[in-house]
Amino acid sequence: MNRTETIHRLLTEVELPTEEEILPKALEGEKDVRPAGWLRFETGDLTEDQEMKNLETVVSLLQTARQGMEKIDARLVEAIQGIHAHWGEAPQEAPQGDSILAKIDAMLAAKMEQVDQLVRGCRFHGRGLLDGQSGLTGWGEGVDFIRGGPDTQSSPVEGYEVKMESLPTRGYLLGSVPVDEDWIRAETEIVLTEGDRFVRFRPTKDMGPQEFVQGLNRTLMEQGLSLEAGLTRQGRLVIRHVQYGSQPRFKGCSRSTPLLSRKPGRLEWNRRGRDIQGTLGGEPAFGMGRVLMGYLDNRHTAELAVAWRGDLAPAARETVVHVIQNGLRFQDAAGHGGEEDTGGMARLSLPALAGRNLGRWVDTFHGFSSLSKVRVEGWRDALDGLLMLYAVSGEMEEWKERVSIWIERYQNRAMAVLRRGRSGRSTDGEAVAPKTLGAKKPEVAKDMAEQFRRHLVAG
């Protein structure tokens, strides 16, 4: 049995594995791992009691997951505030700067450890909710697994083929002449603007080409722009956006020379980058920067997202990603869940939020693969951490909103079941068969309503 088959067997046959437990051990060839907790739902020809039990369980579970997300997001916000606070404590020069960088690095590492503890502690009936036990987990060869959804299907043993028809590029501005001492002495100011941030860099007369680029990069970093300056092989100035794809926009000019502007003094927009293009498992996908995501109506790869890694050889346009769907599967009153009707069974998929999974899709100056991998040894690293924290916190807000929608959906369905039990009619006015309604007494229905109200208050 080869490594791929071993990993696939471990990920599919062991009951509810966590990504943290299974992937390292699988890669080392271990055949047995500790089973995680389990959770049962009622199935079959459901009575009202069973319908309510399933719905109440799902609501409670989702409320627990949302609370866990809120605590994790709070740690991310604290990390953002901590970097901002330390940033203004001392000049960005040694030795004061080095001590502040060490504080930022220690603070960020501590927050990531707290995030991992919250992930491990977010459980419901013994089942992990935010560690991969209740959602999609995976790994790629030459690409990073990012996320999936309730309708993403587990891949076969050989994985899903990732075919990249075109690789992503970054937006840029390119100067018109090679940078030399004469042009630098003639230039009065380089202006760059990104969103509501801008820099004005005034070179000194004694600068050479390398000192000119280094000074410009230092100014960009201090003002927090996601841009970096460099020289082409021909020696021309090039300003690139850190993020890949067609969305990032910025503009700039050289005030007195064609070092950056074709016409001195005129602001010019960057040339747009290119989004990745390709397919996932033979199904269509769309690109956003270096992230390739399956369309919602794909049969197997709906919402599956992977990110191209820059270390993949340009000629290697075909690779694979392995994914395992551990999403919650249950039968609800309406016979559908997650996102669409699945023949009487519902599925909800929660994200895996350990630090090693956060921010895999974010482009940084130093190419950190995730938030937990950020090591602050310089001010550029601190900016990388800040950019990644903002992006991950924004994604966390989206997940909290999505889970809140699910909670409201199943709360409403539970209330519909209660109303149906009291009236003896379905929500559309049709009489309910005695077998389904059962010999429900008024005091029992009242007790169920009170129990459910307590769930609402707890949420």
C-alpha positions in Angstrom: 0.0 0.0 0.0 1.5 3.3 -1.1 1.5 6.5 1.0 -1.5 8.0 -0.8 -3.6 4.9 -0.2 -2.5 4.7 3.4 -3.5 8.3 4.1 -6.8 7.8 2.3 -7.6 4.7 4.3 -6.8 6.3 7.6 -8.8 9.4 6.8 -11.9 7.5 5.8 -11.9 4.4 8.0 -11.0 5.8 11.4 -14.1 7.3 13.1 -14.1 11.1 13.0 -10.4 11.8 12.9 -9.1 15.3 13.6 -6.8 16.9 11.1 -4.3 17.5 13.9 -4.2 13.9 14.9 -4.4 12.1 11.5 -2.3 14.0 9.0 1.1 13.9 10.7 0.7 10.3 11.8 -0.6 9.2 8.4 2.4 10.8 6.7 4.7 8.9 9.1 3.0 5.6 8.1 1.1 4.9 11.4 -1.9 2.7 10.9 -3.9 3.4 14.1 -4.8 6.7 15.7 -7.0 7.5 18.6 -10.7 7.7 17.6 -12.5 10.9 18.5 -15.9 11.4 19.9 -19.2 10.7 18.1 -22.6 12.1 17.8 -25.9 10.4 16.8 -28.9 11.8 15.1 -32.4 10.2 14.7 -33.1 8.8 11.2 -36.0 7.0 9.5 -39.7 7.8 9.7 -39.3 10.5 12.3 -41.9 11.3 14.9 -42.3 14.9 16.1 -40.1 14.1 19.2 -37.4 12.8 16.9 -37.7 15.8 14.6 -37.4 18.1 17.6 -34.5 16.2 19.1 -32.5 16.5 15.8 -33.3 20.2 15.4 -32.5 21.1 19.0 -29.3 19.1 18.8 -28.3 21.0 15.6 -29.1 24.4 17.0 -27.2 23.7 20.2 -24.2 22.4 18.2 -24.2 25.4 15.9 -24.5 27.8 18.9 -21.4 26.1 20.4 -19.5 26.4 17.2 -20.4 30.1 16.8 -19.3 30.8 20.4 -16.0 29.1 19.6 -15.6 31.3 16.5 -16.3 34.4 18.5 -13.6 33.6 21.0 -11.1 32.8 18.2 -12.0 36.1 16.4 -11.4 37.9 19.7 -7.9 36.5 19.9 -7.2 37.6 16.4 -8.4 41.1 17.1 -6.2 41.2 20.2 -3.3 40.2 18.1 -4.0 43.0 15.6 -4.3 45.6 18.4 -1.0 44.2 19.9 0.9 44.7 16.7 -0.4 48.2 16.3 0.5 49.1 19.9 4.0 47.7 19.6 4.5 49.3 16.2 4.4 52.8 17.8 6.5 52.0 20.9 10.0 52.6 19.4 11.9 53.6 16.3 12.1 50.9 13.7 15.9 50.7 14.2 18.1 48.5 16.3 18.5 48.1 19.2 15.1 49.4 20.3 13.5 48.0 17.1 14.8 44.5 17.8 13.3 44.3 21.3 9.9 45.4 19.9 10.1 42.8 17.2 10.8 40.2 19.8 7.7 41.3 21.8 5.5 41.1 18.6 6.8 37.7 17.8 6.1 36.4 21.3 2.7 38.0 21.5 1.7 36.5 18.1 2.9 33.0 19.1 1.0 33.2 22.3 -2.2 34.3 20.5 -1.9 31.4 18.1 -1.5 28.9 20.9 -4.6 30.3 22.5 -6.4 29.9 19.2 -5.3 26.3 19.0 -6.5 25.7 22.6 -9.9 27.2 21.7 -10.1 24.9 18.7 -9.3 21.8 20.7 -11.8 22.8 23.4 -14.7 23.5 21.1 -16.5 20.2 21.3 -20.1 18.9 21.4 -20.9 15.5 22.8 -17.2 14.6 22.4 -17.0 15.7 18.8 -14.7 18.4 17.8 -16.5 21.2 15.9 -13.6 23.4 14.6 -10.8 21.0 14.2 -11.7 19.1 11.1 -14.0 16.5 12.7 -17.1 18.3 11.6 -16.1 19.7 8.2 -13.8 19.3 5.2 -10.1 18.5 5.7 -7.4 17.9 3.1 -3.9 18.3 1.8 -2.4 19.0 -1.6 0.6 18.2 -3.7 2.0 21.4 -5.1 -1.2 23.3 -4.0 -2.5 24.2 -0.5 -6.0 23.0 0.5 -8.0 26.0 1.6 -11.6 25.1 2.3 -14.8 23.5 1.1 -18.5 23.4 1.8 -21.3 21.1 2.8 -21.6 19.8 -0.8 -17.9 19.1 -1.4 -17.5 15.4 -1.8 -14.6 13.3 -0.4 -12.0 12.6 -3.1 -11.2 9.2 -4.4 -8.0 7.4 -3.3 -6.0 9.1 -6.1 -7.4 12.6 -5.1 -8.9 15.2 -7.4 -6.8 16.3 -10.3 -6.0 20.0 -10.2 -5.3 21.2 -13.7 -4.0 24.8 -14.1 -4.5 26.2 -17.5 -2.8 29.5 -16.6 -0.8 30.6 -13.5 -1.5 33.8 -11.6 0.5 37.0 -11.8 0.7 40.2 -9.8 -0.2 43.7 -10.9 2.7 46.1 -11.5 3.9 49.5 -12.6 7.0 49.6 -14.8 9.4 52.5 -15.3 10.4 53.7 -18.7 14.2 54.1 -18.2 17.0 52.2 -16.4 17.6 53.6 -12.9 21.0 55.2 -12.6 22.6 58.0 -10.6 21.8 60.7 -13.1 18.1 59.9 -13.2 18.0 59.6 -9.3 19.6 63.1 -8.9 17.0 64.5 -11.4 14.0 62.9 -9.6 12.3 65.0 -6.9 9.6 62.6 -5.7 8.1 59.1 -6.2 4.3 59.0 -5.3 2.5 55.7 -4.8 -1.1 55.3 -3.6 -3.1 52.2 -2.6 -6.6 52.7 -1.4 -6.6 55.4 1.2 -2.8 55.1 1.8 0.0 56.8 0.0 3.7 57.5 0.2 5.9 60.3 -1.1 9.5 59.2 -1.4 12.1 61.8 -2.0 15.5 60.3 -3.0 18.7 62.0 -2.0 21.3 63.0 -4.5 24.0 60.5 -3.2 21.8 57.4 -3.7 22.7 54.6 -6.1 20.2 52.3 -7.7 20.2 49.8 -4.8 20.0 52.4 -2.1 17.2 54.1 -4.0 15.1 50.8 -4.1 15.9 50.0 -0.5 14.8 53.5 0.7 11.6 53.2 -1.4 10.8 49.8 0.1 11.4 51.1 3.6 9.0 53.9 3.1 6.3 51.6 1.6 6.7 49.3 4.7 6.4 52.1 7.2 3.2 53.4 5.6 1.7 49.9 5.4 1.3 49.6 1.6 1.1 46.1 0.1 3.7 47.0 -2.5 7.3 46.2 -3.1 9.9 47.9 -5.3 12.6 46.1 -7.4 14.7 46.4 -10.5 14.2 44.4 -13.7 17.1 42.8 -15.6 17.3 45.9 -17.7 17.6 48.0 -14.5 14.1 49.6 -14.7 12.1 50.3 -11.6 9.1 48.0 -11.1 6.5 48.3 -8.4 4.5 45.0 -7.7 1.5 44.3 -5.5 2.0 41.6 -3.0 -1.3 40.0 -3.8 -1.8 37.9 -7.0 -4.7 38.4 -9.3 -6.7 41.0 -11.2 -8.4 42.7 -8.2 -5.5 44.6 -6.4 -5.2 48.2 -7.8 -2.8 51.0 -7.1 -1.3 53.9 -8.9 1.9 56.0 -8.9 4.1 58.4 -10.7 7.6 59.9 -10.8 7.3 63.6 -10.4 10.2 64.8 -12.5 11.5 61.9 -14.6 10.3 58.8 -16.4 11.7 56.6 -13.7 8.1 55.3 -13.0 5.7 57.4 -15.2 5.8 57.4 -18.9 4.9 61.0 -18.6 6.5 62.7 -15.5 4.0 63.9 -12.9 1.0 62.0 -14.2 -0.5 59.3 -12.0 -0.9 55.9 -13.8 -2.8 52.9 -12.8 -1.0 49.6 -12.4 -1.2 46.9 -15.1 -3.6 44.3 -13.7 -2.4 40.9 -12.6 -3.9 37.6 -13.8 -6.1 35.2 -11.9 -5.3 31.5 -12.0 -7.4 29.5 -14.4 -8.1 25.7 -14.3 -10.3 22.8 -13.3 -10.8 20.7 -10.2 -11.5 17.0 -10.6 -12.4 17.6 -14.2 -15.1 20.1 -13.2 -15.1 23.9 -13.9 -13.6 26.3 -11.5 -12.9 30.0 -11.3 -9.8 31.8 -10.1 -9.3 34.6 -7.6 -5.6 35.5 -7.4 -3.8 32.2 -6.8 -7.0 30.5 -5.4 -8.9 28.1 -7.6 -12.5 27.3 -6.4 -15.1 24.9 -7.7 -18.5 26.3 -8.7 -21.5 25.8 -6.4 -23.3 23.6 -8.9 -20.3 21.2 -9.3 -21.3 17.6 -8.5 -18.1 16.7 -6.5 -16.0 19.9 -6.0 -18.6 22.5 -5.1 -16.9 25.2 -3.0 -13.6 23.3 -2.9 -10.7 25.8 -2.9 -7.0 25.3 -3.4 -4.2 27.8 -3.7 -1.3 27.5 -6.1 2.1 27.6 -4.4 4.9 29.6 -5.9 7.4 26.7 -5.5 5.5 24.6 -8.0 7.5 24.5 -11.2 5.9 26.5 -14.0 5.8 23.5 -16.3 4.0 21.4 -13.6 0.4 22.4 -14.5 -1.3 19.2 -13.2 -1.3 18.1 -9.6 -3.8 16.6 -7.0 -5.6 17.5 -3.8 -7.0 15.0 -1.4 -10.1 15.9 0.7 -12.2 14.1 3.2 -15.8 15.3 4.1 -16.5 14.9 7.8 -19.5 17.3 7.7 -22.5 16.8 10.0 -25.0 14.6 8.3 -28.5 14.3 9.8 -32.2 14.2 8.9 -34.3 17.3 9.6 -38.0 18.1 9.6 -37.9 19.5 6.1 -35.6 16.8 4.6 -32.9 19.2 3.5 -30.0 21.1 5.1 -26.6 22.5 4.4 -27.2 24.3 1.1 -29.7 22.1 -0.9 -32.0 19.1 -0.9 -30.0 15.9 -0.5 -32.8 13.4 -0.5 -33.9 13.7 3.1 -30.5 14.1 4.6 -28.9 17.4 5.6 -25.2 18.2 5.8 -23.4 21.1 7.5 -19.7 21.6 7.2 -17.7 23.7 9.7 -14.3 25.1 9.1 -11.0 23.8 10.6 -9.6 26.8 12.4 -6.3 25.7 13.8 -3.5 28.2 13.3 -1.8 26.1 10.6 -5.0 26.4 8.5 -5.6 30.1 8.9 -4.5 32.5 6.1 -3.2 29.8 3.7 -4.7 31.9 0.8 -3.1 35.2 1.9 -0.1 36.5 -0.1 2.6 37.9 2.1 6.0 39.6 1.4 7.9 36.6 2.8 5.5 33.9 1.6 4.4 32.6 5.0 2.2 29.5 4.4 -0.2 30.2 7.3 -0.8 32.4 10.3 1.0 30.0 12.7 4.1 30.1 10.5 4.7 33.9 10.8 8.0 34.6 12.5 8.6 38.2 13.2 12.3 38.9 12.7 11.9 42.2 10.9 9.4 44.9 10.4 8.3 43.4 7.0 7.4 40.2 8.9 5.3 42.2 11.4 3.5 43.8 8.4 3.0 40.3 7.0 1.4 39.2 10.3 -0.8 42.2 10.3 -2.0 41.7 6.7 -2.8 38.0 7.4 -4.6 38.8 10.7 -6.9 41.3 9.0 -7.7 38.8 6.2 -8.4 35.9 8.6 -10.5 38.1 10.9 -12.6 39.1 7.8 -13.0 35.5 6.9 -14.0 34.7 10.4 -16.8 37.3 10.2 -18.1 35.6 7.1 -18.2 32.2 8.9 -19.9 33.6 11.9 -22.6 35.1 9.7 -23.0 31.8 7.8 -23.4 29.8 11.0 -25.9 32.4 12.4 -28.0 31.9 9.3 -28.0 28.2 9.9 -29.0 28.7 13.5 -31.9 30.9 12.6 -33.0 28.4 9.9 -33.2 25.5 12.3 -34.7 27.5 15.0 -37.5 28.5 12.7 -38.0 24.9 11.6 -38.2 23.8 15.3 -40.8 26.4 16.0 -42.8 25.2 13.0 -42.8 21.7 14.4 -44.1 23.0 17.7 -46.9 24.9 16.0 -47.8 21.9 14.0 -47.9 19.8 17.2 -50.3 22.2 18.8 -52.7 22.7 15.9 -52.6 19.2 14.5 -51.8 20.6 11.1 -48.7 21.0 9.0 -47.3 24.5 8.4 -49.1 24.6 5.0 -52.5 23.9 6.6 -52.8 20.2 5.7 -54.0 17.8 8.4 -51.2 15.7 9.9 -51.7 12.0 10.0 -52.3 10.6 13.5 -49.3 8.3 13.2 -47.0 11.3 12.7 -48.7 13.6 15.3 -49.0 10.9 17.9 -51.1 11.2 21.1 -49.4 14.5 22.1 -50.8 16.0 25.2 -50.9 19.8 25.6 -48.6 19.8 28.6 -46.0 17.8 26.7 -46.1 20.3 23.8 -45.8 23.2 26.4 -42.8 21.5 27.9 -41.1 21.1 24.5 -41.8 24.8 23.8 -40.2 25.8 27.1 -37.2 23.6 26.5 -36.7 25.2 23.1 -37.0 28.7 24.5 -34.2 27.9 26.9 -32.1 27.0 23.9 -32.9 30.3 22.3 -31.9 32.2 25.5 -28.7 30.2 25.7 -27.8 31.2 22.1 
